[in-house]
């Protein structure tokens, strides 16, 4: 699939039943022949980073459910300060993944990184070789372009609907469909 690449957002089709991905917006951060990795960007966990990490500067940042893979043990982060954080990987314009964790803590303690610059994720979403392409052919996902504002400026609870609306035409109608068929 040519349109699949790092930096794209995958929107779950509106009737996906898997609770991990129901109305999920997943930012694809790595995609290749051997598999894909992304993060669900619209599932806040109602936990702050300091409740999860003990040795971390005081920082009022929410933690998100990144996906079902290693969701109990693995912390990832997406940010918009790639020029400050060595080792970060550019995912798309204004969006970077990871980087030197000790430098991150220093930048936060120095107040050079604010909560509006970063999103933390427990776990990630992963697909094995060919798995995501297969899911695309069955219509499980809709591909959308990434905008850094989706991560750092918008209400995550409205993200799936907003990104779907931004695709225009038919997708605007899909975005307005009720979350449950019982509401019809």
C-alpha positions in Angstrom: 0.0 0.0 0.0 1.7 3.2 -1.2 -0.4 5.6 1.0 0.8 3.8 4.2 3.9 5.4 5.6 5.2 6.8 8.9 3.5 10.1 9.7 0.0 9.1 8.6 -2.9 8.8 10.9 -5.1 5.6 10.8 -8.7 6.2 11.8 -10.6 3.1 12.9 -13.6 2.5 10.8 -16.7 3.6 12.7 -18.0 0.1 13.6 -14.8 -1.5 14.7 -15.6 -3.6 17.7 -12.1 -4.2 19.2 -12.3 -2.0 22.4 -8.6 -1.1 22.0 -9.3 0.6 18.7 -13.0 1.6 18.8 -13.0 5.2 17.2 -9.2 5.3 17.6 -6.8 7.7 15.8 -3.4 6.0 15.5 -0.4 7.9 14.5 1.8 5.6 12.4 5.4 6.2 13.5 7.2 3.4 11.7 6.1 1.4 8.7 8.1 -1.1 6.7 8.1 -4.5 5.1 8.8 -6.1 8.5 5.9 -4.4 10.3 4.5 -1.2 11.7 4.4 0.8 15.0 2.0 3.5 16.0 0.3 5.2 19.0 -3.4 5.7 19.7 -3.4 9.5 20.2 -6.9 9.9 21.4 -7.1 7.8 24.6 -6.1 9.6 27.7 -5.7 7.3 30.7 -6.5 9.9 33.4 -3.1 9.5 34.9 -0.3 12.0 35.1 3.3 11.2 34.3 4.4 11.7 37.9 2.0 9.0 39.1 3.8 6.5 36.7 7.4 7.6 37.0 9.0 8.2 40.4 12.3 9.6 39.2 10.8 12.4 37.1 10.6 16.1 37.5 7.3 17.5 38.6 5.3 17.8 35.4 1.6 18.1 34.8 1.3 16.0 31.7 -1.3 13.4 31.0 -0.5 9.8 29.9 -2.3 8.2 27.0 -3.0 4.5 26.1 -0.6 4.0 23.1 -1.9 0.6 22.3 -2.2 -2.9 23.7 1.4 -4.0 23.1 3.5 -3.8 26.3 0.9 -1.4 27.8 2.0 -2.2 31.3 5.7 -1.7 30.9 6.7 0.5 28.0 6.6 4.3 28.0 6.9 6.3 24.7 6.6 10.0 23.9 5.8 12.1 21.0 6.8 15.8 21.0 7.3 18.9 19.0 10.9 19.8 20.2 13.0 17.6 18.0 15.6 20.3 17.6 16.2 20.2 21.4 16.1 16.5 22.0 18.9 14.4 20.6 18.0 11.0 19.2 14.4 11.9 18.5 13.0 10.6 15.2 11.0 12.9 12.9 7.6 11.3 12.2 6.1 14.3 10.3 6.3 18.1 10.3 6.3 19.2 14.0 6.1 15.7 15.4 9.0 13.7 16.8 9.2 10.3 18.5 11.4 9.6 21.5 14.9 10.9 22.1 17.4 11.0 25.0 15.4 10.4 28.1 17.8 12.0 30.6 18.0 15.1 28.4 14.2 15.1 28.3 14.1 15.1 32.1 16.6 18.0 32.1 14.6 20.0 29.6 11.4 19.5 31.6 13.1 20.5 34.9 14.5 23.6 33.2 11.0 24.4 31.9 12.1 24.3 28.3 9.5 21.6 27.6 5.9 22.3 28.7 3.0 19.8 28.8 1.7 21.3 25.6 4.9 20.1 23.8 4.7 16.4 24.6 2.4 13.4 24.9 3.4 10.3 26.9 2.0 6.8 25.9 1.9 3.6 27.8 2.2 0.8 25.3 2.0 0.9 21.5 0.2 -0.4 18.6 2.1 -2.9 16.5 1.5 -4.9 13.3 3.6 -7.8 12.0 4.8 -8.2 8.5 1.9 -7.6 6.1 -0.7 -7.4 8.9 -1.5 -3.7 8.5 -1.8 -4.0 4.7 -4.3 -6.9 5.2 -6.3 -4.8 7.6 -6.3 -1.9 5.1 -7.7 -4.2 2.4 -10.6 -5.3 4.7 -11.5 -1.6 5.3 -10.5 -1.6 9.0 -8.7 1.8 8.7 -9.1 5.1 6.9 -5.8 6.9 6.2 -5.5 10.6 7.0 -2.8 13.2 7.0 -1.1 14.2 10.2 -1.2 17.7 11.6 0.9 18.5 14.7 -2.1 20.4 16.1 -3.9 17.1 16.4 -1.5 16.0 19.1 -0.6 19.2 20.8 -3.6 21.5 20.5 -6.8 19.6 20.1 -9.1 17.8 22.6 -8.2 14.1 22.3 -11.7 13.1 23.0 -12.9 14.8 19.8 -9.9 13.8 17.7 -11.3 10.9 15.8 -14.4 12.9 14.7 -12.4 16.0 13.9 -9.8 14.2 11.7 -12.6 12.3 9.9 -14.4 15.6 9.3 -11.2 17.2 8.0 -11.0 14.5 5.3 -14.2 16.0 3.8 -17.1 14.7 1.7 -18.3 11.2 2.7 -16.0 11.2 5.8 -17.9 14.2 7.2 -21.0 12.0 7.2 -19.1 9.1 8.8 -17.8 11.5 11.5 -21.4 12.3 12.5 -22.5 8.7 12.8 -23.4 7.7 16.4 -20.9 5.8 18.4 -23.4 3.0 18.9 -26.0 1.6 16.6 -28.4 1.6 19.5 -28.7 5.4 19.3 -30.4 5.3 15.9 
